[in-house]
Amino acid sequence: MRKPPVSVLIMVICGSLLGIWMALEGLHLRLFGEPLLLLGASGPFWRLLAFLDAEPLNAAWPLIMVGTAWAGAVSGVLIKLGGIQRIVVILGLISMLFLIPGTLLGAVVLVCLLVPATQAWFSAEGQDVAV
């Protein structure tokens, strides 16, 4: 099996970090009733929700779902699952709504997806997929 290019590895790392971060943030909110505020970086997201008079608990399940969806997307990227690029784009765009960490990591994922080396790796025929 041929090694993926650096852009794919960066995309996998950023997607994994983003998924873990979002899932933990949502799970902490659901279990303890308050956001985790890991490193204080997601504070703008919670301030925006407060400004919009949105109930923070309503954001818990979407954060958990999008966070755990990243696990499947990252796995799909590593095995070059057909159509996974669309899923990564959708998750990247949704994750950008999670202000600061989601915006930065989601943008990195989307940029890495557009790199020619990543496109060539995805378009390579099935000989790279371990069976």
Secondary structure by P-SEA (a helix, b strand, c coil): cccccaaaaaaaaaaaaaaaaaaaaaaaaaaccccccccccaaaaaaaaaaaccccccaaaaaaaaaaaaaaaaaaaaacccaaaaaaaaaaaaaccccaaaaaaaaaaaaaaacaaaaaaaacccccccc
